[in-house]
């Protein structure tokens, strides 16, 4: 049984309370909140109150996103990261999301790895002090300085930080990066979204193409989830759709329920 969850981006026009009601009504395991949507985080509630409402709805705050360009480390980045970590801790979050730079800078072989290790080394004691996990999300775009999971795993293991840092397996970005090993033992959460537009080439796919998953999905979401399940992974699988047509849905709950049903049935067919 898939442990579904939702990233606030999927219903970006919905307020904090609406997100909690939707997640509770769908029987989801938890939510991911973001600091890059219009309006204040938690709709202006203090993190302690926001966390209490999340728990009151029977949900987990799986992660608070995000520290942008985390592998472009600086004193300012350290302050930004510590601020988000403190908010996450106060709200009862389990993790903070760490998003690499995606601007075609810091791309040199050796440079990428050194910058990543520096950032992780500096983040590790901050996360330990607050008993939080750092969710590292490789992005599959060719201009990303952390495109492949192997580099993240190598850096995490070199720092002796397995468990303190975990990977986000994003089905969209895994597809764009050309697939490869999935590292279930290093994974903390799976982000799912589909691309159904038939004419867009793989190298042209962007966040704007990311919709809910149905039978027209081109990314192999079901097969990716099945591979994790076959490896014994039982963590949360969180919807993260960026497309404006998803944000504009009149009844997102019905659409999410239909996608959950499709995924569950497809996984059952694979397992049969």
Secondary structure, 3 states (H helix, E strand, C coil): CCEEEEEHHHHCCCCHHHHHHHHHHCCCCEEEEECCCCCCHHHHCCHHHHHHHHHHCCCEEEEEEEEECCCCCCHHHHHHHHHHHHHHHHHCCCEEEEECCCCCCCCCCCHHHHHHHHHHHHHHHHHHHHCCEEEEECCCCCCCCCCCHHHHHHHHHHCCCECCEEEEEEHHHHHHCCCCCCCHHHEEEEEECECCCCCCCHHHCCHHHCECCCCCCCCCHHHHHHHHHHCCCCCEEEECCCCHHHHCCCCHHHHHHHHHHHHHHHHHHHHC
